Amino acid sequence: MLTYPHIDPVIFHVGPLAVRWYGLMYLLGFGAAYLLIRHLSRLRDLPLSKDGVSDLLFYLVLGVVLGGRLGYILFYNLGQYLSHPLEVFAVWQGGMSFHGGLLGVVAATVIFCRRRKLPILLTGDILVTSATIGLGLGRLGNFINAELWGRVTDLPWGMVFPGGGPLPRHPSQLYEAVLEGLLLFLILYLLNRRKVAEGVPFFCFFVCYGLFRFLVEFVRQPDSQLGFLWGGATMGQLLSLPMILFGVVGLFCLQRREGSR
């Protein structure tokens, strides 16, 4: 069994303001996304200026925050917020959904591309690749916060998490940081380097993320307010299945389109 490091979630205080590791991970993720968007725009010949990247990032921030919050409310804890509607605005208490944030980002990207007359699929290729760094950093933030831990395990790398009871658990946050962050970044970046057909990295993101998340959910503790759902599946697994299907159908359509040329 490994020892959980017990890192203070608060880095430092500035008066009443607490600067937290989780918030820092978001900032680092957006900073990395900005640099990667600029780099990949040049690599894939996307006509996006430096100011355009800044504007696009603003759209993405809104999509992540609004979509992530609404997704958590709708998918994970609707009853609580119907009973206490003012808590919708209490974002400092936590409660963000990746799947909701993804939908928010997709909507923001479509709006941005239509206004700037940019190719949606090529822009999507670049954005999903740039998002992976933030996904990995976000999971590290979950680990530092000692939240979203895994199920009980007897494997030698199990950890006893604060609030998780006396038994060692899977550090599922680290599994996701490696799979959804590092590995997914490498896959998508290499596809962009090879300058594959527009849309391939975009749809591959949905397939790979959905698959990685679906598999990790087998060792991740389900949300306490939901527990196990149909057939013993978790909400994360149920939300990942449409992602995988969407990605597979998208890749199939791209292959048919390329074959008909």
C-alpha positions as CSV (number, residue, x, y, z in Angstrom):
1,M,0.0,0.0,0.0
2,L,1.2,3.5,-0.9
3,T,0.9,6.5,1.4
4,Y,-1.3,9.3,0.3
5,P,0.8,12.4,0.3
6,H,-1.8,14.7,2.0
7,I,-1.0,17.8,0.0
8,D,-2.8,20.9,1.3
9,P,-5.4,21.8,-1.4
10,V,-4.8,25.5,-0.6
11,I,-1.5,26.8,-1.9
12,F,-1.6,30.1,0.1
13,H,-4.0,32.8,1.3
14,V,-4.2,36.4,0.2
15,G,-6.3,37.9,2.9
16,P,-9.7,36.1,2.8
17,L,-8.9,34.7,-0.7
18,A,-7.6,31.1,-0.9
19,V,-5.5,30.1,-3.9
20,R,-6.1,26.4,-4.5
21,W,-4.2,23.8,-6.5
22,Y,-7.4,22.9,-8.4
23,G,-7.9,26.4,-9.6
24,L,-4.2,26.6,-10.5
25,M,-4.6,23.4,-12.6
26,Y,-7.4,25.1,-14.6
27,L,-5.2,28.2,-15.2
28,L,-2.3,26.0,-16.3
29,G,-4.6,24.0,-18.5
30,F,-5.9,27.1,-20.3
31,G,-2.4,28.4,-20.6
32,A,-1.2,25.2,-22.2
33,A,-4.2,25.2,-24.5
34,Y,-3.4,28.7,-25.7
35,L,0.2,27.7,-26.6
36,L,-0.9,24.4,-28.2
37,I,-3.7,26.1,-30.2
38,R,-1.2,28.6,-31.7
39,H,1.3,25.8,-32.4
40,L,-1.2,23.4,-34.0
41,S,-2.9,26.3,-36.0
42,R,0.5,26.8,-37.7
43,L,1.0,23.1,-38.1
44,R,-2.4,22.4,-39.7
45,D,-2.6,25.8,-41.6
46,L,-5.7,27.0,-39.7
47,P,-6.0,30.8,-40.5
48,L,-6.2,31.9,-36.8
49,S,-4.3,35.0,-35.7
50,K,-2.8,35.6,-32.2
51,D,-5.8,37.7,-31.3
52,G,-8.1,35.1,-32.8
53,V,-6.6,32.5,-30.4
54,S,-7.3,34.7,-27.5
55,D,-10.9,35.2,-28.6
56,L,-11.3,31.5,-29.1
57,L,-10.0,30.8,-25.6
58,F,-12.5,33.2,-24.2
59,Y,-15.3,31.3,-25.9
60,L,-13.8,28.0,-24.6
61,V,-13.6,29.2,-21.0
62,L,-17.3,30.2,-21.1
63,G,-18.2,26.8,-22.6
64,V,-16.2,24.8,-20.0
65,V,-17.5,26.7,-17.0
66,L,-21.2,27.1,-18.0
67,G,-21.4,23.6,-19.7
68,G,-19.5,21.9,-16.8
69,R,-21.7,23.4,-14.2
70,L,-25.0,22.8,-16.0
71,G,-23.9,19.3,-16.8
72,Y,-23.2,18.5,-13.2
73,I,-26.5,19.9,-12.2
74,L,-28.5,17.9,-14.8
75,F,-26.5,14.7,-14.8
76,Y,-25.4,14.2,-11.2
77,N,-27.4,16.2,-8.7
78,L,-30.6,17.6,-10.2
79,G,-32.7,16.9,-7.1
80,Q,-30.4,18.9,-4.8
81,Y,-30.4,22.0,-7.0
82,L,-34.2,21.8,-7.5
83,S,-34.6,21.9,-3.7
84,H,-31.9,24.6,-3.3
85,P,-31.8,26.6,-6.6
86,L,-29.5,29.3,-5.2
87,E,-26.7,26.7,-4.8
88,V,-26.5,26.6,-8.6
89,F,-24.3,29.7,-8.3
90,A,-22.1,28.4,-5.5
91,V,-19.4,27.2,-7.8
92,W,-16.8,27.5,-5.1
93,Q,-18.4,24.4,-3.5
94,G,-17.4,22.3,-6.5
95,G,-19.5,20.4,-8.9
96,M,-18.3,20.3,-12.5
97,S,-19.1,17.7,-15.1
98,F,-16.6,16.8,-17.9
99,H,-19.4,15.7,-20.3
100,G,-21.3,18.9,-19.7
101,G,-18.1,21.0,-20.2
102,L,-17.5,19.1,-23.4
103,L,-20.9,19.9,-24.8
104,G,-20.4,23.6,-23.8
105,V,-17.0,23.6,-25.6
106,V,-18.5,22.1,-28.7
107,A,-21.3,24.7,-28.8
108,A,-18.9,27.5,-28.2
109,T,-16.6,26.3,-31.0
110,V,-19.4,26.0,-33.5
111,I,-20.6,29.6,-32.7
112,F,-17.0,30.9,-33.0
113,C,-16.3,29.1,-36.2
114,R,-19.4,30.3,-37.9
115,R,-18.7,33.9,-36.9
116,R,-15.1,33.7,-38.1
117,K,-15.9,31.4,-41.1
118,L,-13.4,28.8,-39.9
119,P,-13.6,25.0,-40.8
120,I,-15.3,23.4,-37.8
121,L,-13.7,20.0,-38.1
122,L,-10.1,21.3,-38.4
123,T,-10.7,23.7,-35.5
124,G,-12.1,20.8,-33.5
125,D,-9.0,18.7,-34.3
126,I,-6.8,21.4,-32.7
127,L,-9.1,22.1,-29.8
128,V,-9.5,18.5,-28.6
129,T,-5.7,18.0,-28.8
130,S,-5.1,21.2,-26.8
131,A,-7.7,20.2,-24.2
132,T,-5.9,17.0,-23.1
133,I,-3.3,18.8,-21.0
134,G,-6.0,20.5,-19.0
135,L,-7.8,17.1,-18.6
136,G,-4.7,15.5,-17.1
137,L,-4.0,18.5,-14.9
138,G,-7.6,18.5,-13.7
139,R,-7.3,14.9,-12.6
140,L,-4.1,15.8,-10.6
141,G,-6.2,18.5,-9.0
142,N,-8.8,15.9,-8.0
143,F,-6.0,13.8,-6.5
144,I,-4.7,16.7,-4.4
145,N,-8.2,17.4,-3.3
146,A,-8.6,13.7,-2.3
147,E,-11.8,13.5,-4.3
148,L,-13.2,11.1,-6.9
149,W,-11.1,8.3,-5.6
150,G,-11.4,4.7,-6.6
151,R,-13.0,1.6,-5.2
152,V,-11.4,-0.6,-2.5
153,T,-8.5,-2.6,-3.7
154,D,-5.8,-5.0,-2.4
155,L,-3.3,-4.0,-5.1
156,P,0.1,-2.7,-3.7
157,W,-0.5,0.8,-5.0
158,G,-3.8,1.3,-3.2
159,M,-4.1,4.4,-1.0
160,V,-6.2,5.4,2.0
161,F,-7.8,8.6,1.1
162,P,-9.1,11.2,3.6
163,G,-12.9,10.7,3.8
164,G,-12.6,7.4,1.9
165,G,-12.7,5.1,4.9
166,P,-9.9,3.0,6.4
167,L,-9.4,0.7,3.4
168,P,-7.0,1.4,0.5
169,R,-8.5,2.5,-2.7
170,H,-7.5,2.8,-6.4
171,P,-5.9,6.2,-7.1
172,S,-8.2,6.4,-10.1
173,Q,-7.5,10.1,-10.5
174,L,-4.0,9.2,-11.5
175,Y,-5.2,6.5,-13.9
176,E,-7.3,9.2,-15.6
177,A,-4.5,11.7,-15.6
178,V,-2.3,9.3,-17.5
179,L,-5.0,8.0,-19.9
180,E,-7.1,11.0,-20.5
181,G,-4.2,13.4,-20.3
182,L,-0.8,12.1,-21.3
183,L,-1.7,9.2,-23.5
184,L,-4.6,10.9,-25.3
185,F,-2.4,13.9,-25.9
186,L,0.3,11.8,-27.6
187,I,-2.3,10.0,-29.8
188,L,-3.9,13.2,-31.0
189,Y,-0.7,15.1,-31.4
190,L,0.8,12.4,-33.5
191,L,-2.3,12.4,-35.7
192,N,-2.0,16.2,-36.2
193,R,1.7,15.9,-36.9
194,R,0.8,13.4,-39.7
195,K,-1.7,15.9,-41.0
196,V,-4.4,13.3,-41.3
197,A,-7.8,14.2,-42.8
198,E,-9.8,16.9,-41.1
199,G,-11.9,15.5,-38.4
200,V,-9.9,12.3,-37.6
201,P,-8.3,13.7,-34.4
202,F,-11.6,15.2,-33.4
203,F,-13.6,12.0,-33.6
204,C,-10.7,9.9,-32.3
205,F,-10.8,12.1,-29.1
206,F,-14.4,11.0,-28.5
207,V,-13.7,7.3,-29.1
208,C,-10.5,7.3,-26.9
209,Y,-11.7,9.5,-24.1
210,G,-15.0,7.6,-23.9
211,L,-13.2,4.2,-23.9
212,F,-10.6,5.3,-21.3
213,R,-13.3,6.8,-19.0
214,F,-15.6,3.8,-19.4
215,L,-12.8,1.4,-18.4
216,V,-11.6,3.5,-15.4
217,E,-15.1,3.7,-14.1
218,F,-14.8,0.0,-13.3
219,V,-12.4,0.9,-10.5
220,R,-13.7,4.4,-9.7
221,Q,-16.1,4.9,-6.8
222,P,-19.5,6.0,-8.2
223,D,-20.9,9.3,-7.0
224,S,-22.6,8.8,-3.6
225,Q,-25.8,10.5,-4.6
226,L,-26.2,8.2,-7.6
227,G,-24.5,4.9,-6.9
228,F,-24.7,2.2,-9.5
229,L,-27.4,2.6,-12.2
230,W,-28.7,0.3,-14.9
231,G,-26.9,-3.1,-15.0
232,G,-24.4,-1.9,-12.4
233,A,-23.1,0.8,-14.7
234,T,-22.1,4.2,-13.3
235,M,-23.2,7.6,-14.7
236,G,-19.7,8.2,-16.1
237,Q,-20.0,5.0,-18.1
238,L,-23.5,5.8,-19.4
239,L,-22.4,9.2,-20.5
240,S,-19.3,7.8,-22.2
241,L,-21.2,5.3,-24.4
242,P,-22.7,8.1,-26.6
243,M,-19.3,9.6,-26.9
244,I,-17.8,6.4,-28.2
245,L,-20.7,5.9,-30.6
246,F,-20.5,9.5,-31.9
247,G,-16.7,9.1,-32.5
248,V,-17.1,5.8,-34.3
249,V,-19.9,7.1,-36.5
250,G,-17.9,10.2,-37.3
251,L,-14.8,8.2,-38.3
252,F,-17.0,5.9,-40.4
253,C,-18.5,8.9,-42.2
254,L,-15.1,10.4,-42.8
255,Q,-13.8,7.1,-44.3
256,R,-16.8,6.9,-46.6
257,R,-16.3,10.5,-47.7
258,E,-12.6,9.9,-48.4
259,G,-13.4,6.6,-50.3
260,S,-15.9,8.4,-52.5
261,R,-13.4,11.0,-53.8
